[in-house]
Every structure is written in structure tokens, then in C-alpha cells.
Amino acid sequence: EPLPVPESPPFPVSAWHGDLVLVAHGGAFAGSRLDIGTRVLLEVLGLGGPQLRRTEVTRAENERNGGESSRSSGVVNGGRRVLDLGCGTGALAASWALASPRDRVVATDRSAAAVASARGTASANGVADRVEVTHDDAGSALAAGSFDTVLLNPPFHLGASVHTGAATRLFEAAARLLRPGGELFTVYNSSLGYRAELTRLLGPTEQLRRTPKFTVTRTVRRP
């Protein structure tokens, strides 16, 4: 008698998005799709699409010729410490690592499926040696003030309803984890208007892009 077909495959699925491969285990948000909020944030950061590997080559050539990475701050072997907070399938972490090979990237999520997915994504894109993925709730096990940059696409739904509490927890976590003067790049649903809250919890916040659906902001951690 044949076994029943499971509702979801017990193995990861993957999909190409330009030069980026996303790997997803069952239960990971958006699966192997690149959700639109993450896509907008990648575009604003200059990390979206096929320029990722071209950027990596350009940076490598620049370094061989005596230049420095534009994101280099001398923090870790000449690179920055970057955190993908609530990483999901790891699109932001892998994209940053591809574009900035001298930076050290950490990705963290409370979901075991997301952590497995992000590790798979890092491996599939050849950056597993530069992306550390941890299973943690809002970065609670990470040292305070230990990051130069935080990338965040916070959840804002609980079932079918809008719920902003999770985003606030992640903003508070970013405030703890960023060094003074560090940067938080956030994408969120434009209707939620998080800019005032980001300014209150972290520091001066500027709008980098706004569409009818999404807003991208840059917040500088106050001293």
C-alpha cells in the first residue's frame, strides 16, 4: 500500500533570483521566493540582481590594486561586522557576503526552518565560510554593540492581522547590538510608519525610498 503524500516535501527547495540562489526548508517565510520587501531593500543597498558577482569581482580587483572596500572600516580584518536580523532564508546575508567579501556576516532567526534555509542559501552561493547562521530569538545571545550594520525586514503580520510587536522587539534588539554610529537598514510596509519609532529607539532616521507599499530607512545608532 503506497505511503500518503506529505503536505510539504521533507527536503529543501531552491530557486535562482538573478545570480542569487535561495534555499528553503518547509515553514520558512516566502519559501524559495524572494519576497518583495527584501527585493526592495536589496535594490536600495545596491545588492539586487546580477550585479552581485560583478561587484565581488570589482572589489577583489580593487583590493589587488591597493584600494579598499567601500564598506571597509577596519573592524574585523579590514571589514565590517554585519547582522541579518530575522534572516529568513538568508537572502540579505548571502547578498551582502557576495558583494563585500571582506565583511563578516552573521544571520540569526528564531525559526529552525529559517536557520536551516539560511545555511543552505549561504552554502549554495559559496559564502558559507563568511556567513555564520545562528538559531536565536532577536539576537539575544549576541554581544551588545558588536555590529557595524544591521539589515532588517521585520515581520508585521500575525496570521491575517497586522501586528507590530515583533518589529518593535527587533528594533530594540538592533539598538542593543549596534555600536554607536552603526547603521540599521530597514524595509517595512509604508502604512505602518515606523520612522518615528526607529528615531526614538535608535537615533536619527532618514527615508531612502518610499513606494505605496514599502519604505526603506537608514537609522544611525546614537551614542
N, CA and C of each residue as an Amber inpcrd file, in Angstrom:
protein
   669
   0.8470000  -1.1800000   0.0000000   0.0000000   0.0000000   0.0000000
   0.8940000   1.2450000   0.0000000   0.6740000   2.1820000  -0.9250000
   1.5740000   3.3430000  -1.0110000   1.4460000   4.2480000   0.2020000
   2.5730000   4.8870000   0.5460000   2.5770000   5.8310000   1.6570000
   1.8210000   7.0880000   1.2630000   1.1740000   7.7450000   2.2110000
   0.4770000   9.0050000   1.8910000   1.4650000  10.0790000   1.4720000
   1.0720000  10.9300000   0.5650000   1.9260000  12.0260000   0.1050000
   1.9130000  13.1260000   1.1610000   3.0790000  13.5370000   1.6370000
   3.1030000  14.5850000   2.6600000   2.6130000  15.9040000   2.0880000
   2.1310000  16.7880000   2.9900000   1.6290000  18.0870000   2.5570000
   2.7390000  18.9770000   2.0160000   3.9310000  18.8600000   2.5400000
   5.0720000  19.6110000   2.0230000   6.2620000  18.6670000   1.9300000
   7.1610000  18.8760000   0.9660000   8.2770000  17.9510000   0.7850000
   9.2260000  17.9770000   1.9760000   9.7770000  16.8220000   2.3620000
  10.6690000  16.7690000   3.5160000  12.0890000  17.1860000   3.1560000
  12.2480000  17.8380000   2.0400000  13.5760000  18.2300000   1.5890000
  13.5190000  19.7010000   1.1750000  14.6620000  20.3950000   1.1550000
  14.6370000  21.8150000   0.7830000  14.3910000  22.0030000  -0.7050000
  13.8430000  23.1530000  -1.0490000  13.6800000  23.5450000  -2.4430000
  14.5410000  24.7790000  -2.6680000  14.9460000  25.0090000  -3.9040000
  15.7890000  26.1570000  -4.2020000  15.3300000  26.8100000  -5.4890000
  15.6910000  28.0860000  -5.6410000  15.3280000  28.8320000  -6.8430000
  16.3590000  29.9300000  -7.0720000  16.5980000  30.2070000  -8.3570000
  17.5170000  31.2780000  -8.7270000  16.7720000  32.6010000  -8.7870000
  17.4540000  33.6600000  -8.3230000  16.9440000  35.0210000  -8.4470000
  18.1230000  35.8650000  -8.9370000  18.2290000  36.0120000 -10.2460000
  19.4340000  36.6040000 -10.8010000  20.5990000  35.6710000 -10.5350000
  21.6410000  36.1710000  -9.8830000  22.7930000  35.3400000  -9.5250000
  22.7020000  34.7900000  -8.1100000  21.5890000  35.0390000  -7.4390000
  21.4070000  34.5740000  -6.0620000  20.5410000  33.3180000  -6.0350000
  20.9930000  32.3040000  -5.2920000  20.2080000  31.0940000  -5.0880000
  19.5980000  31.1380000  -3.6970000  18.2900000  30.9490000  -3.6070000
  17.6320000  30.8580000  -2.3130000  17.2370000  29.4110000  -2.0510000
  17.5800000  28.9280000  -0.8720000  17.2320000  27.5760000  -0.4380000
  16.2070000  27.7040000   0.6820000  15.1600000  26.8940000   0.6280000
  14.1080000  26.9940000   1.6400000  13.7020000  25.6210000   2.1460000
  13.6790000  25.4700000   3.4540000  13.1090000  24.3010000   4.0990000
  11.6560000  24.6140000   4.4560000  10.8690000  23.5750000   4.6120000
   9.4490000  23.7580000   4.8980000   9.2040000  24.6750000   6.0870000
   8.2860000  25.6180000   5.9390000   7.9490000  26.5270000   7.0210000
   8.6670000  27.8520000   6.9640000   9.6980000  27.9820000   6.1320000
  10.4110000  29.2520000   6.0290000   9.5430000  30.2720000   5.2970000
   9.5330000  31.5040000   5.7930000   8.7110000  32.5550000   5.2060000
   9.0640000  32.7570000   3.7370000   8.0520000  32.8080000   2.8870000
   8.1650000  33.0550000   1.4440000   8.7670000  31.8860000   0.6860000
   9.1600000  30.8220000   1.3690000   9.7350000  29.6740000   0.6790000
  10.9780000  30.0840000  -0.0970000  11.1190000  29.5590000  -1.2970000
  12.2930000  29.8850000  -2.1050000  12.0710000  31.1320000  -2.9570000
  10.9560000  31.8420000  -2.7280000  10.7160000  33.1020000  -3.4250000
  11.4730000  34.2280000  -2.7230000  11.8200000  35.2440000  -3.4780000
  12.4150000  36.4440000  -2.9030000  11.2780000  37.4120000  -2.6120000
  10.9370000  37.5860000  -1.3210000   9.7780000  38.4110000  -1.0080000
  10.0380000  39.8580000  -1.4130000   8.9760000  40.5860000  -1.7110000
   9.1050000  41.8960000  -2.3390000   9.7880000  42.9100000  -1.4350000
   9.5750000  42.8200000  -0.1140000  10.2410000  43.7390000   0.7930000
  11.7560000  43.5720000   0.7540000  12.2120000  42.3270000   0.8110000
  13.6430000  42.0500000   0.7220000  14.1970000  42.5260000  -0.6060000
  13.4410000  42.3240000  -1.6800000  13.8900000  42.7600000  -3.0070000
  14.1110000  44.2730000  -3.0340000  13.1760000  45.0310000  -2.4440000
  13.3060000  46.4900000  -2.4200000  14.5350000  46.9040000  -1.6100000
  14.7540000  46.2700000  -0.4540000  15.9150000  46.6060000   0.3700000
  17.2130000  46.2920000  -0.3630000  17.2650000  45.1550000  -1.0440000
  18.4570000  44.8040000  -1.8180000  18.7270000  45.8450000  -2.9010000
  17.6830000  46.3090000  -3.5630000  17.8490000  47.3170000  -4.6140000
  18.4060000  48.6180000  -4.0470000  17.8720000  49.0570000  -2.9120000
  18.3360000  50.3010000  -2.3010000  19.8010000  50.1790000  -1.8670000
  20.1890000  49.0140000  -1.3770000  21.5710000  48.7790000  -0.9470000
  22.5140000  48.5390000  -2.1170000  21.9630000  48.4390000  -3.3310000
  22.7900000  48.1520000  -4.4950000  23.2230000  46.7080000  -4.5680000
  22.4530000  45.8180000  -3.9590000  22.8030000  44.4000000  -3.8970000
  21.8570000  43.5240000  -4.7010000  20.9160000  44.1030000  -5.4010000
  19.9190000  43.2930000  -6.1050000  20.3590000  42.9170000  -7.4970000
  19.9440000  41.7290000  -7.9280000  20.1270000  41.3330000  -9.3180000
  21.5110000  40.8170000  -9.6330000  21.8580000  40.7650000 -10.9160000
  23.0850000  40.0970000 -11.3570000  24.3560000  40.8560000 -11.0610000
  24.2660000  42.0890000 -10.4850000  25.4920000  42.8100000 -10.1950000
  26.2360000  42.2360000  -9.0080000  25.6540000  41.2820000  -8.2800000
  26.3010000  40.7780000  -7.0690000  27.6900000  40.2330000  -7.3440000
  27.7800000  39.3000000  -8.2610000  29.0830000  38.6900000  -8.5220000
  30.0050000  39.6650000  -9.2520000  29.4460000  40.5510000 -10.0940000
  30.2710000  41.5660000 -10.7310000  30.8680000  42.4820000  -9.6720000
  30.0660000  42.8210000  -8.6570000  30.5590000  43.6690000  -7.5780000
  31.6770000  42.9800000  -6.8230000  31.5060000  41.6780000  -6.5790000
  32.5380000  40.9230000  -5.8740000  33.8380000  40.9400000  -6.6590000
  33.7830000  40.7510000  -7.9770000  34.9780000  40.7670000  -8.8130000
  35.6140000  42.1440000  -8.7950000  34.7760000  43.1900000  -8.9070000
  35.2950000  44.5580000  -8.9050000  36.0120000  44.8710000  -7.5990000
  35.4160000  44.4640000  -6.4640000  36.0440000  44.7130000  -5.1740000
  37.3690000  43.9620000  -5.0640000  37.3920000  42.7040000  -5.5210000
  38.6180000  41.9170000  -5.4530000  39.7220000  42.5600000  -6.2860000
  39.3650000  43.0330000  -7.4850000  40.3450000  43.6990000  -8.3420000
  40.8300000  44.9890000  -7.6910000  39.9210000  45.7270000  -7.0740000
  40.2820000  46.9700000  -6.4100000  41.2660000  46.7160000  -5.2770000
  41.0150000  45.6520000  -4.5030000  41.9020000  45.3260000  -3.3930000
  43.2740000  44.8950000  -3.8900000  43.3220000  44.1330000  -4.9980000
  44.6140000  43.7130000  -5.5540000  45.4190000  44.9190000  -6.0250000
  44.7260000  45.9790000  -6.4330000  45.3910000  47.1770000  -6.9190000
  45.6740000  48.1910000  -5.8080000  45.4670000  47.7540000  -4.5610000
  45.8000000  48.6110000  -3.4350000  44.6560000  49.4340000  -2.9030000
  43.4490000  49.2780000  -3.4660000  42.2890000  50.0180000  -2.9980000
  41.6590000  49.3160000  -1.8250000  40.6000000  49.9270000  -1.3050000
  39.8830000  49.3690000  -0.1740000  38.4210000  49.2140000  -0.5090000
  37.7690000  48.2620000   0.1570000  36.3300000  48.1090000   0.0030000
  35.6330000  49.3600000   0.4910000  34.5780000  49.7670000  -0.1920000
  33.8630000  50.9710000   0.2060000  33.1820000  50.7950000   1.5520000
  32.9700000  49.5360000   2.0100000  32.3380000  49.3220000   3.3000000
  33.3620000  48.9510000   4.3700000  34.6430000  49.0080000   4.0320000
  35.6660000  48.5970000   4.9760000  35.8250000  49.6230000   6.0940000
  35.8680000  49.1340000   7.3600000  36.0580000  50.0400000   8.4940000
  37.1730000  49.5800000   9.4220000  37.9030000  48.5280000   9.0550000
  38.9980000  48.0680000   9.8870000  38.5660000  47.3590000  11.1410000
  37.3100000  46.9020000  11.2070000  36.8040000  46.2950000  12.4360000
  37.2400000  44.8410000  12.5550000  37.0280000  44.0550000  11.5240000
  37.4280000  42.6500000  11.5290000  38.2200000  42.3910000  10.2610000
  39.5460000  42.2760000  10.3870000  40.4010000  42.0410000   9.2270000
  40.1070000  43.0210000   8.0950000  39.9130000  44.2850000   8.4650000
  39.6520000  45.3010000   7.4620000  38.2140000  45.3640000   7.0080000
  37.3160000  44.5310000   7.5800000  35.9290000  44.5180000   7.1540000
  34.9860000  44.8800000   8.2770000  33.7250000  44.9230000   7.9370000
  32.6920000  45.2710000   8.9070000  32.0080000  44.0180000   9.4400000
  31.3910000  44.1680000  10.5920000  30.5400000  43.1160000  11.1410000
  29.0940000  43.4810000  10.8160000  28.4320000  42.5970000  10.0820000
  27.0940000  42.8600000   9.5610000  26.1450000  41.7890000  10.0740000
  24.9600000  42.1970000  10.4990000  23.9670000  41.2610000  11.0240000
  22.6960000  41.3010000  10.1850000  22.2550000  40.1340000   9.7390000
  20.9340000  39.9690000   9.1160000  20.0170000  39.4730000  10.2300000
  19.2340000  40.3880000  10.7940000  18.4220000  40.1050000  11.9820000
  17.0370000  39.6280000  11.5520000  16.6660000  38.4020000  11.9810000
  15.4370000  37.7930000  11.4810000  15.6310000  37.4220000  10.0250000
  16.6340000  36.5850000   9.7640000  17.1880000  36.4110000   8.4180000
  16.2980000  35.6560000   7.4430000  15.3130000  34.9010000   7.9280000
  14.5100000  34.1090000   6.9940000  15.4000000  33.1510000   6.2060000
  15.2570000  33.1430000   4.8960000  16.0560000  32.2270000   4.0750000
  17.4570000  32.7340000   3.7950000  17.8220000  33.8880000   4.3440000
  19.2070000  34.3570000   4.2470000  19.5440000  35.1550000   3.0070000
  18.5540000  35.7130000   2.3400000  18.8150000  36.4650000   1.1080000
  19.6930000  37.6850000   1.3590000  19.4000000  38.4390000   2.4220000
  20.1760000  39.6360000   2.7090000  21.6100000  39.2800000   3.1010000
  21.7610000  38.2790000   3.9550000  23.0950000  37.8830000   4.4090000
  23.9560000  37.4000000   3.2530000  23.4070000  36.5160000   2.4180000
  24.1790000  35.9790000   1.3020000  24.5080000  37.0660000   0.2850000
  23.5600000  37.9540000   0.0160000  23.7980000  39.0230000  -0.9470000
  24.9010000  39.9580000  -0.4740000  24.8620000  40.3060000   0.8040000
  25.9190000  41.1810000   1.3420000  27.2710000  40.4880000   1.2760000
  27.3270000  39.2110000   1.6470000  28.5940000  38.4900000   1.6380000
  29.1580000  38.3830000   0.2250000  28.2890000  38.1960000  -0.7660000
  28.7450000  38.1360000  -2.1530000  29.3470000  39.4670000  -2.5910000
  28.7120000  40.5540000  -2.1830000  29.1500000  41.8740000  -2.6340000
  30.3320000  42.4130000  -1.8370000  30.4860000  41.9620000  -0.5810000
  31.5280000  42.5070000   0.2960000  32.3020000  41.3810000   0.9570000
  33.2190000  40.7470000   0.2180000  33.8900000  39.5470000   0.7340000
  34.7770000  39.7830000   1.9420000  35.1100000  41.0380000   2.2500000
  35.9620000  41.2970000   3.4140000  35.1550000  41.4670000   4.6930000
  33.8400000  41.5450000   4.5760000  32.9980000  41.7250000   5.7540000
  32.6340000  40.3880000   6.3790000  32.3730000  40.4070000   7.6650000
  31.9160000  39.2210000   8.3790000  30.4160000  39.3640000   8.6160000
  29.6550000  38.3890000   8.1810000  28.1950000  38.4630000   8.2380000
  27.6600000  37.4030000   9.1940000  26.7470000  37.8160000  10.0420000
  26.0230000  36.9040000  10.9290000  24.5500000  36.9860000  10.5650000
  23.8850000  35.8400000  10.4780000  22.4430000  35.7850000  10.2270000
  21.7910000  35.0300000  11.3730000  20.6760000  35.5450000  11.8710000
  20.0370000  34.8920000  13.0030000  18.5220000  34.9300000  12.8510000
  17.8570000  33.8890000  13.3460000  16.4060000  33.8050000  13.2850000
  15.9330000  32.8760000  14.3980000  14.6980000  33.1160000  14.8510000
  14.1230000  32.2540000  15.8950000  13.5400000  30.9710000  15.3130000
  13.3350000  30.9120000  13.9930000  12.7490000  29.7610000  13.3260000
  13.8150000  28.7640000  12.9150000  13.6470000  27.5100000  13.3260000
  14.5990000  26.4760000  12.9340000  14.5930000  26.2660000  11.4230000
  13.4150000  26.3690000  10.8140000  13.3330000  26.2180000   9.3540000
  14.0840000  27.3400000   8.6580000  13.9840000  28.5590000   9.1910000
  14.7100000  29.6820000   8.6050000  16.2150000  29.4880000   8.7410000
  16.6640000  29.0360000   9.9020000  18.0900000  28.8210000  10.1150000
  18.6310000  27.7740000   9.1460000  17.9110000  26.6630000   8.9930000
  18.3450000  25.6360000   8.0440000  18.3640000  26.1860000   6.6240000
  17.3720000  27.0090000   6.3020000  17.2910000  27.6000000   4.9680000
  18.4580000  28.5580000   4.7260000  18.7320000  29.4270000   5.6980000
  19.8040000  30.4090000   5.5360000  21.1610000  29.7180000   5.3960000
  21.3680000  28.6410000   6.1360000  22.6250000  27.8970000   5.9810000
  22.7120000  27.2880000   4.5910000  21.5850000  26.7770000   4.1040000
  21.5710000  26.2310000   2.7490000  21.8210000  27.2970000   1.7070000
  21.2340000  28.4870000   1.9030000  21.4410000  29.5930000   0.9690000
  22.9010000  30.0320000   0.9540000  23.5040000  30.1440000   2.1330000
  24.9170000  30.5320000   2.1970000  25.7930000  29.5220000   1.4730000
  25.5250000  28.2530000   1.6820000  26.3020000  27.2060000   1.0340000
  26.1040000  27.2270000  -0.4810000  24.8600000  27.3670000  -0.9180000
  24.5590000  27.3510000  -2.3460000  25.2100000  28.5050000  -3.0900000
  25.4560000  29.6170000  -2.3830000  26.0660000  30.7830000  -3.0110000
  27.5660000  30.8850000  -2.7590000  28.1350000  29.8600000  -2.1380000
  29.5770000  29.8140000  -1.9430000  30.1060000  30.7640000  -0.8850000
  29.2450000  31.1620000   0.0800000  29.6910000  32.1070000   1.1070000
  29.5240000  31.5420000   2.5210000  29.4220000  30.2230000   2.6290000
  29.2280000  29.6120000   3.9450000  30.3890000  29.8950000   4.8890000
  31.5680000  30.1550000   4.3350000  32.7240000  30.4580000   5.1830000
  32.6930000  31.8930000   5.6930000  31.7990000  32.7180000   5.1430000
  31.7330000  34.1220000   5.5340000  30.3960000  34.5110000   6.1540000
  29.4690000  33.5740000   6.2340000  28.1640000  33.8330000   6.8400000
  27.9310000  32.8300000   7.9620000  27.8780000  33.3280000   9.1820000
  27.5780000  32.4890000  10.3490000  26.0880000  32.5860000  10.6410000
  25.4020000  31.4540000  10.6700000  23.9590000  31.4360000  10.9050000
  23.6960000  30.8570000  12.2870000  22.9330000  31.5890000  13.1050000
  22.6580000  31.1370000  14.4600000  21.1550000  31.0730000  14.7020000
  20.7530000  30.1180000  15.5550000  19.3500000  29.9460000  15.9350000
  19.1520000  30.7010000  17.2370000  18.4710000  31.8490000  17.1610000
  18.3980000  32.7400000  18.3080000  17.1660000  33.6260000  18.1650000
  16.6270000  34.0610000  19.2790000  15.4570000  34.9290000  19.2730000
  15.8910000  36.3810000  19.4280000  15.7350000  37.1690000  18.3640000
  16.0760000  38.6000000  18.3660000  17.5260000  38.8580000  18.7660000
  18.4190000  37.9350000  18.3820000  19.8410000  38.1450000  18.6390000
  20.2150000  38.2030000  20.0950000  19.4390000  37.5170000  20.9720000
  19.6580000  37.6370000  22.4100000  21.0050000  37.0990000  22.8730000
  21.6020000  36.1680000  22.1210000  22.8800000  35.5910000  22.5230000
  24.0740000  36.3420000  21.9380000  23.8290000  37.3790000  21.1470000
  24.9090000  38.1360000  20.5250000  25.3280000  39.2880000  21.4300000
  26.5980000  39.6480000  21.3510000  27.1440000  40.6700000  22.2480000
  26.6390000  42.0610000  21.8880000  26.3450000  42.8470000  22.9010000
  25.8840000  44.2180000  22.6950000  26.9740000  45.0470000  22.0270000
  26.5630000  45.9280000  21.1280000  27.4890000  46.8430000  20.4740000
  28.5100000  46.1810000  19.5770000  28.2170000  44.9770000  19.0740000
  29.2310000  44.2160000  18.3370000  29.0780000  44.2740000  16.8170000
  28.1270000  45.0740000  16.3090000  27.9180000  45.1290000  14.8620000
  27.9800000  46.5610000  14.3400000  28.4960000  46.6700000  13.1230000
  28.5690000  47.9540000  12.4340000  27.3010000  48.2380000  11.6420000
  26.6790000  47.1740000  11.1310000  25.4980000  47.3090000  10.2790000
  24.5090000  46.2110000  10.6120000  23.2360000  46.5710000  10.6830000
  22.1600000  45.5930000  10.8390000  21.1980000  45.7540000   9.6670000
  20.8110000  44.6420000   9.0720000  19.8310000  44.5960000   7.9900000
  18.5690000  43.9650000   8.5410000  17.4090000  44.5740000   8.2700000
  16.1880000  44.0980000   8.9100000  14.9710000  44.2680000   8.0030000
  14.2910000  43.1630000   7.7660000  12.9810000  43.1450000   7.1180000
  12.0290000  42.5160000   8.1320000  11.4720000  43.3230000   9.0450000
  10.7400000  42.7450000  10.1850000   9.3700000  42.2060000   9.7910000
   8.9120000  41.1640000  10.4800000   7.5520000  40.6680000  10.2440000
   6.5340000  41.6580000  10.7930000   5.3910000  41.7550000  10.1380000
   4.3500000  42.6440000  10.6550000   2.9660000  42.0110000  10.5850000
   2.9220000  40.6940000  10.3570000   1.6350000  40.0020000  10.3650000
   1.6440000  38.8830000  11.4030000   0.5190000  38.7270000  12.0660000
   0.2680000  37.5830000  12.9250000  -0.9940000  36.9500000  12.3720000
  -0.8080000  35.8800000  11.6060000  -1.9420000  35.3390000  10.8610000
  -2.3390000  36.3270000   9.7820000  -3.5990000  36.7040000   9.7440000
  -4.0710000  37.6310000   8.7260000  -4.1030000  39.0660000   9.2140000
  -3.7870000  39.3010000  10.4940000  -3.8890000  40.6400000  11.0510000
  -2.5200000  41.3070000  11.1350000  -2.5130000  42.6260000  11.0980000
  -1.2820000  43.3880000  11.2560000  -0.9090000  43.4140000  12.7300000
   0.3420000  43.0890000  13.0300000   0.8260000  43.0280000  14.4120000
   2.2370000  43.5950000  14.4310000   2.4440000  44.6970000  15.1330000
   3.7230000  45.3950000  15.0770000   4.6640000  45.0720000  16.2320000
   4.2160000  44.2650000  17.1840000   5.0450000  43.9850000  18.3540000
   6.3570000  43.3160000  18.0220000   6.3570000  42.3930000  17.0600000
   7.5910000  41.6950000  16.6910000   8.6030000  42.6640000  16.1160000
   8.1280000  43.6240000  15.3220000   9.0400000  44.6080000  14.7540000
   9.6750000  45.4520000  15.8470000   8.8960000  45.8680000  16.8280000
   9.4330000  46.6730000  17.9250000  10.5150000  45.9180000  18.6760000
  10.2880000  44.6300000  18.9240000  11.3150000  43.8180000  19.6030000
  12.6010000  43.7880000  18.7900000  12.4910000  43.6930000  17.4810000
  13.6770000  43.6360000  16.6410000  14.3630000  44.9940000  16.5530000
  13.5960000  46.0940000  16.5730000  14.2100000  47.4210000  16.6290000
  15.0030000  47.5710000  17.9220000  14.4140000  47.1240000  19.0440000
  15.1040000  47.2000000  20.3300000  16.3660000  46.3360000  20.3130000
  16.2960000  45.1730000  19.6760000  17.4680000  44.3110000  19.5620000
  18.5610000  44.9880000  18.7430000  18.1690000  45.6280000  17.6410000
  19.1520000  46.3310000  16.8090000  19.8220000  47.4510000  17.6060000
  19.0450000  48.1590000  18.4390000  19.6120000  49.2160000  19.2650000
  20.6750000  48.6670000  20.2050000  20.4520000  47.4820000  20.7420000
  21.4190000  46.8630000  21.6500000  22.6440000  46.3580000  20.9090000
  22.4550000  45.8140000  19.7240000  23.5330000  45.1210000  19.0250000
  24.4390000  46.0430000  18.2220000  23.9330000  47.1960000  17.8150000
  24.7440000  48.1300000  17.0360000  25.7060000  48.9100000  17.9280000
  26.8920000  49.1450000  17.4190000  27.8060000  50.0650000  18.0920000
  27.3060000  51.4940000  17.8780000  27.6830000  52.4380000  18.7420000
  27.3330000  53.8350000  18.4860000  27.8410000  54.2680000  17.1090000
  26.9750000  54.8900000  16.3390000  27.3350000  55.2770000  14.9790000
  27.0840000  54.2030000  13.9440000  26.7070000  53.0020000  14.4020000
  26.3810000  51.9280000  13.4650000  25.0660000  52.1980000  12.7500000
  24.8320000  51.4700000  11.6610000  23.6870000  51.7330000  10.8000000
  22.6920000  50.5830000  10.7940000  21.4150000  50.9290000  10.8510000
  20.3370000  49.9660000  10.6570000  19.6110000  50.3140000   9.3630000
  19.5590000  49.3480000   8.4380000  18.7790000  49.4900000   7.2200000
  17.5320000  48.6330000   7.3510000  16.3710000  49.2640000   7.2450000
  15.1000000  48.5850000   7.4840000  14.1670000  48.7920000   6.3040000
  13.4100000  47.7450000   5.9600000  12.3230000  47.8740000   4.9930000
  11.0420000  47.4600000   5.7020000   9.9710000  48.2270000   5.4900000
   8.7100000  47.9060000   6.1570000   7.5420000  48.4100000   5.3270000
   6.3660000  47.9040000   5.6470000   5.1580000  48.3270000   4.9680000
   4.9350000  49.8190000   5.2160000   4.7800000  50.5830000   4.1400000
   4.6880000  52.0400000   4.2560000   3.5550000  52.4980000   5.1660000
   2.4850000  51.7390000   5.2130000   1.3380000  52.1460000   6.0220000
   1.6280000  52.1020000   7.5140000   2.6990000  51.4240000   7.9360000
   2.9830000  51.2740000   9.3570000   3.7480000  52.4630000   9.9390000
   4.4480000  53.2260000   9.1210000   5.0890000  54.4560000   9.5950000
   6.0140000  54.2670000  10.7720000   7.0140000  53.4050000  10.6370000
   7.9150000  53.1070000  11.7490000   8.9940000  54.1770000  11.9830000
   9.0750000  55.1780000  11.1300000  10.2100000  56.0940000  11.1920000
  10.3470000  56.7620000  12.5640000   9.2450000  57.2290000  13.1270000
   9.3070000  57.8870000  14.4390000   9.7700000  56.9150000  15.5200000
   9.3200000  55.6800000  15.4480000   9.7250000  54.6810000  16.4420000
  11.2100000  54.3520000  16.3170000  11.6930000  54.2360000  15.0870000
  13.1190000  53.9800000  14.8700000  13.9600000  55.1230000  15.4240000
  13.5170000  56.3470000  15.2000000  14.2400000  57.5100000  15.7170000
  14.2560000  57.4980000  17.2390000  13.1320000  57.1490000  17.8430000
  13.0440000  57.1190000  19.3070000  13.9200000  56.0300000  19.9090000
  13.9150000  54.8500000  19.3080000  14.6200000  53.7100000  19.8920000
  16.1090000  53.6830000  19.5620000  16.4930000  54.2080000  18.3820000
  17.8900000  54.0820000  17.9520000  18.5780000  55.4150000  17.7120000
  17.9700000  56.2640000  16.8820000  18.6320000  57.5150000  16.5390000
  18.0830000  58.0910000  15.2490000  18.7640000  59.1000000  14.7110000
  18.2840000  59.7860000  13.5090000  18.0000000  58.8050000  12.3700000
  16.8310000  58.9640000  11.7480000  16.3720000  58.0400000  10.7130000
  16.0070000  58.8160000   9.4590000  16.5690000  58.4050000   8.3280000
  16.2440000  59.0320000   7.0510000  15.5600000  58.0270000   6.1400000
  14.6740000  58.5290000   5.3120000  13.9680000  57.6920000   4.3410000
  14.7910000  57.6040000   3.0660000  15.1200000  56.3890000   2.6550000
  15.9060000  56.1760000   1.4470000  15.0320000  55.9150000   0.2310000
  13.8910000  55.2730000   0.4340000  12.9500000  55.0410000  -0.6600000
  11.5660000  54.8150000  -0.0740000  10.5770000  55.3030000  -0.7910000
   9.1940000  55.0520000  -0.3900000   8.3630000  54.7610000  -1.6280000
   7.6430000  53.6570000  -1.5900000   6.6750000  53.3090000  -2.6130000
   5.3220000  53.1960000  -1.9130000   4.2390000  53.0780000  -2.6710000
   2.9500000  52.9090000  -1.9980000   2.9200000  51.7230000  -1.0390000
   3.7760000  50.7210000  -1.2740000   3.7460000  49.5090000  -0.4440000
   4.8710000  49.4560000   0.5800000   6.0980000  49.8640000   0.2180000
   7.2390000  49.6900000   1.1070000   8.0470000  50.9690000   1.2790000
   8.6540000  51.0780000   2.4710000   9.5720000  52.1720000   2.7850000
  10.8890000  51.5790000   3.2630000  11.9900000  52.1560000   2.8200000
  13.3340000  51.7580000   3.2730000  13.9490000  52.9360000   4.0070000
  14.4800000  52.6720000   5.2020000  15.0890000  53.7250000   6.0090000
  16.5000000  53.3370000   6.4370000  17.2820000  54.3670000   6.7590000
  18.6080000  54.2020000   7.3420000  18.6190000  54.9310000   8.6750000
  18.9520000  54.2060000   9.7260000  18.9890000  54.7680000  11.0750000
  20.4140000  54.6800000  11.6060000  20.9090000  55.7520000  12.1670000
  22.2530000  55.7790000  12.7700000  22.1000000  55.6810000  14.2880000
  22.7480000  54.6930000  14.8580000  22.6700000  54.4670000  16.3180000
  23.3090000  55.6320000  17.0560000  22.5200000  56.2680000  17.9130000
  23.0450000  57.4060000  18.6760000  24.0560000  56.9350000  19.7140000
  24.9800000  57.7870000  20.1230000  25.9930000  57.3990000  21.1360000
  25.3310000  57.0330000  22.4570000
